[in-house]
Amino acid sequence: MNKLWPVAAYEYRRNVFKKSFILMLLSVPFFIAFSIGLGFFLESRQDNSLPVGYVDHARVLDETRLSPEVRSRWAAEYS
């Protein structure tokens, strides 16, 4: 039992102070931060203020609900 702590300290130093261990230890928080940053970036790119509309090729929707400029364009295309 006398040699347990020196052996444990030796193994700890031998494994923990390797470049590969330190690299892997630091890569996990970096990967998490990168994933969160990428998520924020992609979410910010999705803000789109362009209008959304319907394409009514079957003329099922009510024409009276269209704005005047859309109604004139719609009438010119489908008449």
mmCIF file of the N, C-alpha and C atoms, coordinates in Angstrom:
data_MODEL
# 
_entry.id   MODEL 
# 
loop_
_atom_site.group_PDB 
_atom_site.id 
_atom_site.type_symbol 
_atom_site.label_atom_id 
_atom_site.label_alt_id 
_atom_site.label_comp_id 
_atom_site.label_asym_id 
_atom_site.label_entity_id 
_atom_site.label_seq_id 
_atom_site.pdbx_PDB_ins_code 
_atom_site.Cartn_x 
_atom_site.Cartn_y 
_atom_site.Cartn_z 
_atom_site.occupancy 
_atom_site.B_iso_or_equiv 
_atom_site.pdbx_formal_charge 
_atom_site.auth_seq_id 
_atom_site.auth_comp_id 
_atom_site.auth_asym_id 
_atom_site.auth_atom_id 
_atom_site.pdbx_PDB_model_num 
ATOM 1   N N  . MET A 1 1  ? 0.819   -1.198 0.000   1.00 0.00 ? 1  MET A N  1 
ATOM 2   C CA . MET A 1 1  ? 0.000   0.000  0.000   1.00 0.00 ? 1  MET A CA 1 
ATOM 3   C C  . MET A 1 1  ? 0.864   1.263  0.000   1.00 0.00 ? 1  MET A C  1 
ATOM 4   N N  . ASN A 1 2  ? 2.131   1.113  0.439   1.00 0.00 ? 2  ASN A N  1 
ATOM 5   C CA . ASN A 1 2  ? 3.024   2.271  0.465   1.00 0.00 ? 2  ASN A CA 1 
ATOM 6   C C  . ASN A 1 2  ? 3.304   2.815  -0.930  1.00 0.00 ? 2  ASN A C  1 
ATOM 7   N N  . LYS A 1 3  ? 3.312   1.958  -1.929  1.00 0.00 ? 3  LYS A N  1 
ATOM 8   C CA . LYS A 1 3  ? 3.673   2.359  -3.290  1.00 0.00 ? 3  LYS A CA 1 
ATOM 9   C C  . LYS A 1 3  ? 2.463   2.807  -4.113  1.00 0.00 ? 3  LYS A C  1 
ATOM 10  N N  . LEU A 1 4  ? 1.259   2.775  -3.557  1.00 0.00 ? 4  LEU A N  1 
ATOM 11  C CA . LEU A 1 4  ? 0.050   3.112  -4.305  1.00 0.00 ? 4  LEU A CA 1 
ATOM 12  C C  . LEU A 1 4  ? 0.061   4.562  -4.770  1.00 0.00 ? 4  LEU A C  1 
ATOM 13  N N  . TRP A 1 5  ? 0.306   5.499  -3.883  1.00 0.00 ? 5  TRP A N  1 
ATOM 14  C CA . TRP A 1 5  ? 0.250   6.918  -4.246  1.00 0.00 ? 5  TRP A CA 1 
ATOM 15  C C  . TRP A 1 5  ? 1.371   7.329  -5.197  1.00 0.00 ? 5  TRP A C  1 
ATOM 16  N N  . PRO A 1 6  ? 2.578   6.879  -5.026  1.00 0.00 ? 6  PRO A N  1 
ATOM 17  C CA . PRO A 1 6  ? 3.595   7.224  -6.038  1.00 0.00 ? 6  PRO A CA 1 
ATOM 18  C C  . PRO A 1 6  ? 3.292   6.638  -7.421  1.00 0.00 ? 6  PRO A C  1 
ATOM 19  N N  . VAL A 1 7  ? 2.769   5.423  -7.444  1.00 0.00 ? 7  VAL A N  1 
ATOM 20  C CA . VAL A 1 7  ? 2.412   4.822  -8.733  1.00 0.00 ? 7  VAL A CA 1 
ATOM 21  C C  . VAL A 1 7  ? 1.246   5.584  -9.363  1.00 0.00 ? 7  VAL A C  1 
ATOM 22  N N  . ALA A 1 8  ? 0.249   5.936  -8.558  1.00 0.00 ? 8  ALA A N  1 
ATOM 23  C CA . ALA A 1 8  ? -0.898  6.701  -9.066  1.00 0.00 ? 8  ALA A CA 1 
ATOM 24  C C  . ALA A 1 8  ? -0.445  8.063  -9.578  1.00 0.00 ? 8  ALA A C  1 
ATOM 25  N N  . ALA A 1 9  ? 0.433   8.752  -8.852  1.00 0.00 ? 9  ALA A N  1 
ATOM 26  C CA . ALA A 1 9  ? 0.936   10.057 -9.288  1.00 0.00 ? 9  ALA A CA 1 
ATOM 27  C C  . ALA A 1 9  ? 1.733   9.919  -10.579 1.00 0.00 ? 9  ALA A C  1 
ATOM 28  N N  . TYR A 1 10 ? 2.543   8.871  -10.691 1.00 0.00 ? 10 TYR A N  1 
ATOM 29  C CA . TYR A 1 10 ? 3.326   8.643  -11.899 1.00 0.00 ? 10 TYR A CA 1 
ATOM 30  C C  . TYR A 1 10 ? 2.406   8.412  -13.098 1.00 0.00 ? 10 TYR A C  1 
ATOM 31  N N  . GLU A 1 11 ? 1.411   7.575  -12.938 1.00 0.00 ? 11 GLU A N  1 
ATOM 32  C CA . GLU A 1 11 ? 0.482   7.281  -14.031 1.00 0.00 ? 11 GLU A CA 1 
ATOM 33  C C  . GLU A 1 11 ? -0.324  8.518  -14.406 1.00 0.00 ? 11 GLU A C  1 
ATOM 34  N N  . TYR A 1 12 ? -0.721  9.284  -13.408 1.00 0.00 ? 12 TYR A N  1 
ATOM 35  C CA . TYR A 1 12 ? -1.468  10.517 -13.669 1.00 0.00 ? 12 TYR A CA 1 
ATOM 36  C C  . TYR A 1 12 ? -0.618  11.465 -14.508 1.00 0.00 ? 12 TYR A C  1 
ATOM 37  N N  . ARG A 1 13 ? 0.607   11.733 -14.077 1.00 0.00 ? 13 ARG A N  1 
ATOM 38  C CA . ARG A 1 13 ? 1.489   12.647 -14.812 1.00 0.00 ? 13 ARG A CA 1 
ATOM 39  C C  . ARG A 1 13 ? 1.801   12.109 -16.206 1.00 0.00 ? 13 ARG A C  1 
ATOM 40  N N  . ARG A 1 14 ? 2.008   10.819 -16.310 1.00 0.00 ? 14 ARG A N  1 
ATOM 41  C CA . ARG A 1 14 ? 2.359   10.231 -17.598 1.00 0.00 ? 14 ARG A CA 1 
ATOM 42  C C  . ARG A 1 14 ? 1.221   10.368 -18.606 1.00 0.00 ? 14 ARG A C  1 
ATOM 43  N N  . ASN A 1 15 ? -0.010  10.243 -18.146 1.00 0.00 ? 15 ASN A N  1 
ATOM 44  C CA . ASN A 1 15 ? -1.149  10.288 -19.065 1.00 0.00 ? 15 ASN A CA 1 
ATOM 45  C C  . ASN A 1 15 ? -1.719  11.692 -19.255 1.00 0.00 ? 15 ASN A C  1 
ATOM 46  N N  . VAL A 1 16 ? -1.781  12.475 -18.198 1.00 0.00 ? 16 VAL A N  1 
ATOM 47  C CA . VAL A 1 16 ? -2.452  13.773 -18.265 1.00 0.00 ? 16 VAL A CA 1 
ATOM 48  C C  . VAL A 1 16 ? -1.606  14.813 -18.976 1.00 0.00 ? 16 VAL A C  1 
ATOM 49  N N  . PHE A 1 17 ? -0.304  14.749 -18.878 1.00 0.00 ? 17 PHE A N  1 
ATOM 50  C CA . PHE A 1 17 ? 0.533   15.777 -19.473 1.00 0.00 ? 17 PHE A CA 1 
ATOM 51  C C  . PHE A 1 17 ? 0.990   15.449 -20.892 1.00 0.00 ? 17 PHE A C  1 
ATOM 52  N N  . LYS A 1 18 ? 0.361   14.485 -21.520 1.00 0.00 ? 18 LYS A N  1 
ATOM 53  C CA . LYS A 1 18 ? 0.626   14.199 -22.929 1.00 0.00 ? 18 LYS A CA 1 
ATOM 54  C C  . LYS A 1 18 ? -0.044  15.274 -23.786 1.00 0.00 ? 18 LYS A C  1 
ATOM 55  N N  . LYS A 1 19 ? 0.558   15.575 -24.910 1.00 0.00 ? 19 LYS A N  1 
ATOM 56  C CA . LYS A 1 19 ? -0.030  16.557 -25.815 1.00 0.00 ? 19 LYS A CA 1 
ATOM 57  C C  . LYS A 1 19 ? -1.388  16.086 -26.339 1.00 0.00 ? 19 LYS A C  1 
ATOM 58  N N  . SER A 1 20 ? -1.505  14.811 -26.611 1.00 0.00 ? 20 SER A N  1 
ATOM 59  C CA . SER A 1 20 ? -2.768  14.296 -27.149 1.00 0.00 ? 20 SER A CA 1 
ATOM 60  C C  . SER A 1 20 ? -3.895  14.407 -26.125 1.00 0.00 ? 20 SER A C  1 
ATOM 61  N N  . PHE A 1 21 ? -3.588  14.175 -24.841 1.00 0.00 ? 21 PHE A N  1 
ATOM 62  C CA . PHE A 1 21 ? -4.622  14.290 -23.811 1.00 0.00 ? 21 PHE A CA 1 
ATOM 63  C C  . PHE A 1 21 ? -5.074  15.737 -23.669 1.00 0.00 ? 21 PHE A C  1 
ATOM 64  N N  . ILE A 1 22 ? -4.132  16.650 -23.651 1.00 0.00 ? 22 ILE A N  1 
ATOM 65  C CA . ILE A 1 22 ? -4.475  18.068 -23.517 1.00 0.00 ? 22 ILE A CA 1 
ATOM 66  C C  . ILE A 1 22 ? -5.253  18.546 -24.735 1.00 0.00 ? 22 ILE A C  1 
ATOM 67  N N  . LEU A 1 23 ? -4.856  18.094 -25.911 1.00 0.00 ? 23 LEU A N  1 
ATOM 68  C CA . LEU A 1 23 ? -5.573  18.462 -27.134 1.00 0.00 ? 23 LEU A CA 1 
ATOM 69  C C  . LEU A 1 23 ? -7.013  17.953 -27.093 1.00 0.00 ? 23 LEU A C  1 
ATOM 70  N N  . MET A 1 24 ? -7.202  16.714 -26.719 1.00 0.00 ? 24 MET A N  1 
ATOM 71  C CA . MET A 1 24 ? -8.561  16.163 -26.644 1.00 0.00 ? 24 MET A CA 1 
ATOM 72  C C  . MET A 1 24 ? -9.371  16.828 -25.549 1.00 0.00 ? 24 MET A C  1 
ATOM 73  N N  . LEU A 1 25 ? -8.734  17.153 -24.451 1.00 0.00 ? 25 LEU A N  1 
ATOM 74  C CA . LEU A 1 25 ? -9.427  17.812 -23.345 1.00 0.00 ? 25 LEU A CA 1 
ATOM 75  C C  . LEU A 1 25 ? -9.927  19.183 -23.764 1.00 0.00 ? 25 LEU A C  1 
ATOM 76  N N  . LEU A 1 26 ? -9.138  19.915 -24.530 1.00 0.00 ? 26 LEU A N  1 
ATOM 77  C CA . LEU A 1 26 ? -9.531  21.253 -24.963 1.00 0.00 ? 26 LEU A CA 1 
ATOM 78  C C  . LEU A 1 26 ? -10.434 21.234 -26.188 1.00 0.00 ? 26 LEU A C  1 
ATOM 79  N N  . SER A 1 27 ? -10.413 20.151 -26.948 1.00 0.00 ? 27 SER A N  1 
ATOM 80  C CA . SER A 1 27 ? -11.228 20.099 -28.155 1.00 0.00 ? 27 SER A CA 1 
ATOM 81  C C  . SER A 1 27 ? -12.716 19.917 -27.839 1.00 0.00 ? 27 SER A C  1 
ATOM 82  N N  . VAL A 1 28 ? -13.040 19.308 -26.731 1.00 0.00 ? 28 VAL A N  1 
ATOM 83  C CA . VAL A 1 28 ? -14.461 19.099 -26.390 1.00 0.00 ? 28 VAL A CA 1 
ATOM 84  C C  . VAL A 1 28 ? -15.169 20.428 -26.140 1.00 0.00 ? 28 VAL A C  1 
ATOM 85  N N  . PRO A 1 29 ? -14.657 21.316 -25.271 1.00 0.00 ? 29 PRO A N  1 
ATOM 86  C CA . PRO A 1 29 ? -15.341 22.614 -25.119 1.00 0.00 ? 29 PRO A CA 1 
ATOM 87  C C  . PRO A 1 29 ? -15.324 23.449 -26.400 1.00 0.00 ? 29 PRO A C  1 
ATOM 88  N N  . PHE A 1 30 ? -14.233 23.341 -27.177 1.00 0.00 ? 30 PHE A N  1 
ATOM 89  C CA . PHE A 1 30 ? -14.187 24.066 -28.445 1.00 0.00 ? 30 PHE A CA 1 
ATOM 90  C C  . PHE A 1 30 ? -15.276 23.571 -29.386 1.00 0.00 ? 30 PHE A C  1 
ATOM 91  N N  . PHE A 1 31 ? -15.463 22.267 -29.478 1.00 0.00 ? 31 PHE A N  1 
ATOM 92  C CA . PHE A 1 31 ? -16.504 21.709 -30.344 1.00 0.00 ? 31 PHE A CA 1 
ATOM 93  C C  . PHE A 1 31 ? -17.893 22.134 -29.877 1.00 0.00 ? 31 PHE A C  1 
ATOM 94  N N  . ILE A 1 32 ? -18.121 22.153 -28.574 1.00 0.00 ? 32 ILE A N  1 
ATOM 95  C CA . ILE A 1 32 ? -19.425 22.588 -28.045 1.00 0.00 ? 32 ILE A CA 1 
ATOM 96  C C  . ILE A 1 32 ? -19.659 24.060 -28.368 1.00 0.00 ? 32 ILE A C  1 
ATOM 97  N N  . ALA A 1 33 ? -18.631 24.901 -28.154 1.00 0.00 ? 33 ALA A N  1 
ATOM 98  C CA . ALA A 1 33 ? -18.768 26.327 -28.464 1.00 0.00 ? 33 ALA A CA 1 
ATOM 99  C C  . ALA A 1 33 ? -18.984 26.544 -29.961 1.00 0.00 ? 33 ALA A C  1 
ATOM 100 N N  . PHE A 1 34 ? -18.283 25.781 -30.792 1.00 0.00 ? 34 PHE A N  1 
ATOM 101 C CA . PHE A 1 34 ? -18.460 25.882 -32.235 1.00 0.00 ? 34 PHE A CA 1 
ATOM 102 C C  . PHE A 1 34 ? -19.879 25.485 -32.647 1.00 0.00 ? 34 PHE A C  1 
ATOM 103 N N  . SER A 1 35 ? -20.405 24.429 -32.043 1.00 0.00 ? 35 SER A N  1 
ATOM 104 C CA . SER A 1 35 ? -21.771 23.981 -32.369 1.00 0.00 ? 35 SER A CA 1 
ATOM 105 C C  . SER A 1 35 ? -22.803 25.027 -31.967 1.00 0.00 ? 35 SER A C  1 
ATOM 106 N N  . ILE A 1 36 ? -22.635 25.603 -30.799 1.00 0.00 ? 36 ILE A N  1 
ATOM 107 C CA . ILE A 1 36 ? -23.568 26.635 -30.346 1.00 0.00 ? 36 ILE A CA 1 
ATOM 108 C C  . ILE A 1 36 ? -23.468 27.867 -31.244 1.00 0.00 ? 36 ILE A C  1 
ATOM 109 N N  . GLY A 1 37 ? -22.243 28.279 -31.569 1.00 0.00 ? 37 GLY A N  1 
ATOM 110 C CA . GLY A 1 37 ? -22.061 29.427 -32.458 1.00 0.00 ? 37 GLY A CA 1 
ATOM 111 C C  . GLY A 1 37 ? -22.643 29.194 -33.831 1.00 0.00 ? 37 GLY A C  1 
ATOM 112 N N  . LEU A 1 38 ? -22.454 27.999 -34.370 1.00 0.00 ? 38 LEU A N  1 
ATOM 113 C CA . LEU A 1 38 ? -23.027 27.666 -35.670 1.00 0.00 ? 38 LEU A CA 1 
ATOM 114 C C  . LEU A 1 38 ? -24.554 27.685 -35.611 1.00 0.00 ? 38 LEU A C  1 
ATOM 115 N N  . GLY A 1 39 ? -25.124 27.192 -34.515 1.00 0.00 ? 39 GLY A N  1 
ATOM 116 C CA . GLY A 1 39 ? -26.580 27.226 -34.351 1.00 0.00 ? 39 GLY A CA 1 
ATOM 117 C C  . GLY A 1 39 ? -27.112 28.646 -34.313 1.00 0.00 ? 39 GLY A C  1 
ATOM 118 N N  . PHE A 1 40 ? -26.442 29.530 -33.575 1.00 0.00 ? 40 PHE A N  1 
ATOM 119 C CA . PHE A 1 40 ? -26.855 30.937 -33.530 1.00 0.00 ? 40 PHE A CA 1 
ATOM 120 C C  . PHE A 1 40 ? -26.724 31.592 -34.905 1.00 0.00 ? 40 PHE A C  1 
ATOM 121 N N  . PHE A 1 41 ? -25.632 31.287 -35.601 1.00 0.00 ? 41 PHE A N  1 
ATOM 122 C CA . PHE A 1 41 ? -25.435 31.874 -36.926 1.00 0.00 ? 41 PHE A CA 1 
ATOM 123 C C  . PHE A 1 41 ? -26.528 31.413 -37.895 1.00 0.00 ? 41 PHE A C  1 
ATOM 124 N N  . LEU A 1 42 ? -26.818 30.123 -37.915 1.00 0.00 ? 42 LEU A N  1 
ATOM 125 C CA . LEU A 1 42 ? -27.845 29.617 -38.829 1.00 0.00 ? 42 LEU A CA 1 
ATOM 126 C C  . LEU A 1 42 ? -29.221 30.137 -38.469 1.00 0.00 ? 42 LEU A C  1 
ATOM 127 N N  . GLU A 1 43 ? -29.489 30.285 -37.191 1.00 0.00 ? 43 GLU A N  1 
ATOM 128 C CA . GLU A 1 43 ? -30.783 30.825 -36.770 1.00 0.00 ? 43 GLU A CA 1 
ATOM 129 C C  . GLU A 1 43 ? -30.921 32.283 -37.179 1.00 0.00 ? 43 GLU A C  1 
ATOM 130 N N  . SER A 1 44 ? -29.844 33.052 -37.095 1.00 0.00 ? 44 SER A N  1 
ATOM 131 C CA . SER A 1 44 ? -29.917 34.463 -37.477 1.00 0.00 ? 44 SER A CA 1 
ATOM 132 C C  . SER A 1 44 ? -30.093 34.625 -38.982 1.00 0.00 ? 44 SER A C  1 
ATOM 133 N N  . ARG A 1 45 ? -29.618 33.669 -39.765 1.00 0.00 ? 45 ARG A N  1 
ATOM 134 C CA . ARG A 1 45 ? -29.761 33.753 -41.213 1.00 0.00 ? 45 ARG A CA 1 
ATOM 135 C C  . ARG A 1 45 ? -31.172 33.397 -41.671 1.00 0.00 ? 45 ARG A C  1 
ATOM 136 N N  . GLN A 1 46 ? -32.005 32.827 -40.803 1.00 0.00 ? 46 GLN A N  1 
ATOM 137 C CA . GLN A 1 46 ? -33.342 32.410 -41.205 1.00 0.00 ? 46 GLN A CA 1 
ATOM 138 C C  . GLN A 1 46 ? -34.369 33.519 -41.087 1.00 0.00 ? 46 GLN A C  1 
ATOM 139 N N  . ASP A 1 47 ? -34.016 34.640 -40.508 1.00 0.00 ? 47 ASP A N  1 
ATOM 140 C CA . ASP A 1 47 ? -34.962 35.747 -40.404 1.00 0.00 ? 47 ASP A CA 1 
ATOM 141 C C  . ASP A 1 47 ? -35.191 36.320 -41.792 1.00 0.00 ? 47 ASP A C  1 
ATOM 142 N N  . ASN A 1 48 ? -36.327 36.024 -42.351 1.00 0.00 ? 48 ASN A N  1 
ATOM 143 C CA . ASN A 1 48 ? -36.639 36.435 -43.710 1.00 0.00 ? 48 ASN A CA 1 
ATOM 144 C C  . ASN A 1 48 ? -37.921 37.249 -43.663 1.00 0.00 ? 48 ASN A C  1 
ATOM 145 N N  . SER A 1 49 ? -37.850 38.499 -44.077 1.00 0.00 ? 49 SER A N  1 
ATOM 146 C CA . SER A 1 49 ? -39.026 39.363 -44.015 1.00 0.00 ? 49 SER A CA 1 
ATOM 147 C C  . SER A 1 49 ? -39.777 39.410 -45.337 1.00 0.00 ? 49 SER A C  1 
ATOM 148 N N  . LEU A 1 50 ? -39.416 38.559 -46.275 1.00 0.00 ? 50 LEU A N  1 
ATOM 149 C CA . LEU A 1 50 ? -40.128 38.534 -47.546 1.00 0.00 ? 50 LEU A CA 1 
ATOM 150 C C  . LEU A 1 50 ? -41.533 37.979 -47.353 1.00 0.00 ? 50 LEU A C  1 
ATOM 151 N N  . PRO A 1 51 ? -42.497 38.484 -48.115 1.00 0.00 ? 51 PRO A N  1 
ATOM 152 C CA . PRO A 1 51 ? -43.870 37.991 -47.949 1.00 0.00 ? 51 PRO A CA 1 
ATOM 153 C C  . PRO A 1 51 ? -44.015 36.555 -48.445 1.00 0.00 ? 51 PRO A C  1 
ATOM 154 N N  . VAL A 1 52 ? -44.960 35.882 -47.850 1.00 0.00 ? 52 VAL A N  1 
ATOM 155 C CA . VAL A 1 52 ? -45.273 34.509 -48.219 1.00 0.00 ? 52 VAL A CA 1 
ATOM 156 C C  . VAL A 1 52 ? -46.628 34.528 -48.908 1.00 0.00 ? 52 VAL A C  1 
ATOM 157 N N  . GLY A 1 53 ? -46.783 33.784 -49.963 1.00 0.00 ? 53 GLY A N  1 
ATOM 158 C CA . GLY A 1 53 ? -48.048 33.796 -50.684 1.00 0.00 ? 53 GLY A CA 1 
ATOM 159 C C  . GLY A 1 53 ? -48.405 32.420 -51.208 1.00 0.00 ? 53 GLY A C  1 
ATOM 160 N N  . TYR A 1 54 ? -49.540 32.367 -51.885 1.00 0.00 ? 54 TYR A N  1 
ATOM 161 C CA . TYR A 1 54 ? -50.030 31.124 -52.464 1.00 0.00 ? 54 TYR A CA 1 
ATOM 162 C C  . TYR A 1 54 ? -49.997 31.243 -53.979 1.00 0.00 ? 54 TYR A C  1 
ATOM 163 N N  . VAL A 1 55 ? -49.771 30.133 -54.627 1.00 0.00 ? 55 VAL A N  1 
ATOM 164 C CA . VAL A 1 55 ? -49.882 30.068 -56.077 1.00 0.00 ? 55 VAL A CA 1 
ATOM 165 C C  . VAL A 1 55 ? -51.171 29.314 -56.354 1.00 0.00 ? 55 VAL A C  1 
ATOM 166 N N  . ASP A 1 56 ? -52.141 30.046 -56.895 1.00 0.00 ? 56 ASP A N  1 
ATOM 167 C CA . ASP A 1 56 ? -53.471 29.484 -57.089 1.00 0.00 ? 56 ASP A CA 1 
ATOM 168 C C  . ASP A 1 56 ? -53.712 29.231 -58.573 1.00 0.00 ? 56 ASP A C  1 
ATOM 169 N N  . HIS A 1 57 ? -53.180 28.144 -59.082 1.00 0.00 ? 57 HIS A N  1 
ATOM 170 C CA . HIS A 1 57 ? -53.375 27.810 -60.489 1.00 0.00 ? 57 HIS A CA 1 
ATOM 171 C C  . HIS A 1 57 ? -54.799 27.339 -60.761 1.00 0.00 ? 57 HIS A C  1 
ATOM 172 N N  . ALA A 1 58 ? -55.496 26.855 -59.759 1.00 0.00 ? 58 ALA A N  1 
ATOM 173 C CA . ALA A 1 58 ? -56.847 26.336 -59.955 1.00 0.00 ? 58 ALA A CA 1 
ATOM 174 C C  . ALA A 1 58 ? -57.917 27.403 -59.762 1.00 0.00 ? 58 ALA A C  1 
ATOM 175 N N  . ARG A 1 59 ? -57.491 28.610 -59.378 1.00 0.00 ? 59 ARG A N  1 
ATOM 176 C CA . ARG A 1 59 ? -58.427 29.730 -59.132 1.00 0.00 ? 59 ARG A CA 1 
ATOM 177 C C  . ARG A 1 59 ? -59.470 29.385 -58.080 1.00 0.00 ? 59 ARG A C  1 
ATOM 178 N N  . VAL A 1 60 ? -59.010 28.814 -56.991 1.00 0.00 ? 60 VAL A N  1 
ATOM 179 C CA . VAL A 1 60 ? -59.902 28.420 -55.914 1.00 0.00 ? 60 VAL A CA 1 
ATOM 180 C C  . VAL A 1 60 ? -60.039 29.537 -54.885 1.00 0.00 ? 60 VAL A C  1 
ATOM 181 N N  . LEU A 1 61 ? -59.015 30.315 -54.683 1.00 0.00 ? 61 LEU A N  1 
ATOM 182 C CA . LEU A 1 61 ? -59.033 31.359 -53.659 1.00 0.00 ? 61 LEU A CA 1 
ATOM 183 C C  . LEU A 1 61 ? -59.893 32.536 -54.090 1.00 0.00 ? 61 LEU A C  1 
ATOM 184 N N  . ASP A 1 62 ? -60.355 33.265 -53.114 1.00 0.00 ? 62 ASP A N  1 
ATOM 185 C CA . ASP A 1 62 ? -61.239 34.407 -53.340 1.00 0.00 ? 62 ASP A CA 1 
ATOM 186 C C  . ASP A 1 62 ? -60.436 35.574 -53.929 1.00 0.00 ? 62 ASP A C  1 
ATOM 187 N N  . GLU A 1 63 ? -60.857 36.070 -55.098 1.00 0.00 ? 63 GLU A N  1 
ATOM 188 C CA . GLU A 1 63 ? -60.142 37.161 -55.757 1.00 0.00 ? 63 GLU A CA 1 
ATOM 189 C C  . GLU A 1 63 ? -60.296 38.480 -55.026 1.00 0.00 ? 63 GLU A C  1 
ATOM 190 N N  . THR A 1 64 ? -61.345 38.670 -54.280 1.00 0.00 ? 64 THR A N  1 
ATOM 191 C CA . THR A 1 64 ? -61.586 39.958 -53.623 1.00 0.00 ? 64 THR A CA 1 
ATOM 192 C C  . THR A 1 64 ? -60.591 40.208 -52.486 1.00 0.00 ? 64 THR A C  1 
ATOM 193 N N  . ARG A 1 65 ? -59.913 39.196 -52.018 1.00 0.00 ? 65 ARG A N  1 
ATOM 194 C CA . ARG A 1 65 ? -58.957 39.363 -50.926 1.00 0.00 ? 65 ARG A CA 1 
ATOM 195 C C  . ARG A 1 65 ? -57.575 39.757 -51.428 1.00 0.00 ? 65 ARG A C  1 
ATOM 196 N N  . LEU A 1 66 ? -57.387 39.813 -52.735 1.00 0.00 ? 66 LEU A N  1 
ATOM 197 C CA . LEU A 1 66 ? -56.106 40.183 -53.300 1.00 0.00 ? 66 LEU A CA 1 
ATOM 198 C C  . LEU A 1 66 ? -55.937 41.696 -53.314 1.00 0.00 ? 66 LEU A C  1 
ATOM 199 N N  . SER A 1 67 ? -54.721 42.160 -53.211 1.00 0.00 ? 67 SER A N  1 
ATOM 200 C CA . SER A 1 67 ? -54.456 43.588 -53.329 1.00 0.00 ? 67 SER A CA 1 
ATOM 201 C C  . SER A 1 67 ? -54.672 43.998 -54.789 1.00 0.00 ? 67 SER A C  1 
ATOM 202 N N  . PRO A 1 68 ? -54.916 45.277 -55.033 1.00 0.00 ? 68 PRO A N  1 
ATOM 203 C CA . PRO A 1 68 ? -55.210 45.703 -56.415 1.00 0.00 ? 68 PRO A CA 1 
ATOM 204 C C  . PRO A 1 68 ? -54.084 45.400 -57.404 1.00 0.00 ? 68 PRO A C  1 
ATOM 205 N N  . GLU A 1 69 ? -52.825 45.600 -57.012 1.00 0.00 ? 69 GLU A N  1 
ATOM 206 C CA . GLU A 1 69 ? -51.747 45.343 -57.969 1.00 0.00 ? 69 GLU A CA 1 
ATOM 207 C C  . GLU A 1 69 ? -51.594 43.853 -58.237 1.00 0.00 ? 69 GLU A C  1 
ATOM 208 N N  . VAL A 1 70 ? -51.816 43.023 -57.230 1.00 0.00 ? 70 VAL A N  1 
ATOM 209 C CA . VAL A 1 70 ? -51.740 41.575 -57.430 1.00 0.00 ? 70 VAL A CA 1 
ATOM 210 C C  . VAL A 1 70 ? -52.933 41.115 -58.253 1.00 0.00 ? 70 VAL A C  1 
ATOM 211 N N  . ARG A 1 71 ? -54.089 41.709 -58.025 1.00 0.00 ? 71 ARG A N  1 
ATOM 212 C CA . ARG A 1 71 ? -55.295 41.321 -58.763 1.00 0.00 ? 71 ARG A CA 1 
ATOM 213 C C  . ARG A 1 71 ? -55.142 41.649 -60.243 1.00 0.00 ? 71 ARG A C  1 
ATOM 214 N N  . SER A 1 72 ? -54.561 42.824 -60.560 1.00 0.00 ? 72 SER A N  1 
ATOM 215 C CA . SER A 1 72 ? -54.382 43.179 -61.969 1.00 0.00 ? 72 SER A CA 1 
ATOM 216 C C  . SER A 1 72 ? -53.348 42.266 -62.627 1.00 0.00 ? 72 SER A C  1 
ATOM 217 N N  . ARG A 1 73 ? -52.283 41.942 -61.923 1.00 0.00 ? 73 ARG A N  1 
ATOM 218 C CA . ARG A 1 73 ? -51.286 41.037 -62.474 1.00 0.00 ? 73 ARG A CA 1 
ATOM 219 C C  . ARG A 1 73 ? -51.874 39.628 -62.636 1.00 0.00 ? 73 ARG A C  1 
ATOM 220 N N  . TRP A 1 74 ? -52.667 39.214 -61.662 1.00 0.00 ? 74 TRP A N  1 
ATOM 221 C CA . TRP A 1 74 ? -53.291 37.900 -61.696 1.00 0.00 ? 74 TRP A CA 1 
ATOM 222 C C  . TRP A 1 74 ? -54.278 37.796 -62.847 1.00 0.00 ? 74 TRP A C  1 
ATOM 223 N N  . ALA A 1 75 ? -55.045 38.875 -63.046 1.00 0.00 ? 75 ALA A N  1 
ATOM 224 C CA . ALA A 1 75 ? -56.028 38.872 -64.128 1.00 0.00 ? 75 ALA A CA 1 
ATOM 225 C C  . ALA A 1 75 ? -55.329 38.852 -65.488 1.00 0.00 ? 75 ALA A C  1 
ATOM 226 N N  . ALA A 1 76 ? -54.199 39.539 -65.588 1.00 0.00 ? 76 ALA A N  1 
ATOM 227 C CA . ALA A 1 76 ? -53.478 39.567 -66.868 1.00 0.00 ? 76 ALA A CA 1 
ATOM 228 C C  . ALA A 1 76 ? -52.878 38.195 -67.169 1.00 0.00 ? 76 ALA A C  1 
ATOM 229 N N  . GLU A 1 77 ? -52.423 37.493 -66.173 1.00 0.00 ? 77 GLU A N  1 
ATOM 230 C CA . GLU A 1 77 ? -51.800 36.190 -66.402 1.00 0.00 ? 77 GLU A CA 1 
ATOM 231 C C  . GLU A 1 77 ? -52.822 35.108 -66.717 1.00 0.00 ? 77 GLU A C  1 
ATOM 232 N N  . TYR A 1 78 ? -53.952 35.138 -66.046 1.00 0.00 ? 78 TYR A N  1 
ATOM 233 C CA . TYR A 1 78 ? -54.909 34.010 -66.134 1.00 0.00 ? 78 TYR A CA 1 
ATOM 234 C C  . TYR A 1 78 ? -56.162 34.324 -66.942 1.00 0.00 ? 78 TYR A C  1 
ATOM 235 N N  . SER A 1 79 ? -56.162 35.388 -67.707 1.00 0.00 ? 79 SER A N  1 
ATOM 236 C CA . SER A 1 79 ? -57.369 35.650 -68.495 1.00 0.00 ? 79 SER A CA 1 
ATOM 237 C C  . SER A 1 79 ? -57.151 35.332 -69.953 1.00 0.00 ? 79 SER A C  1 
# 
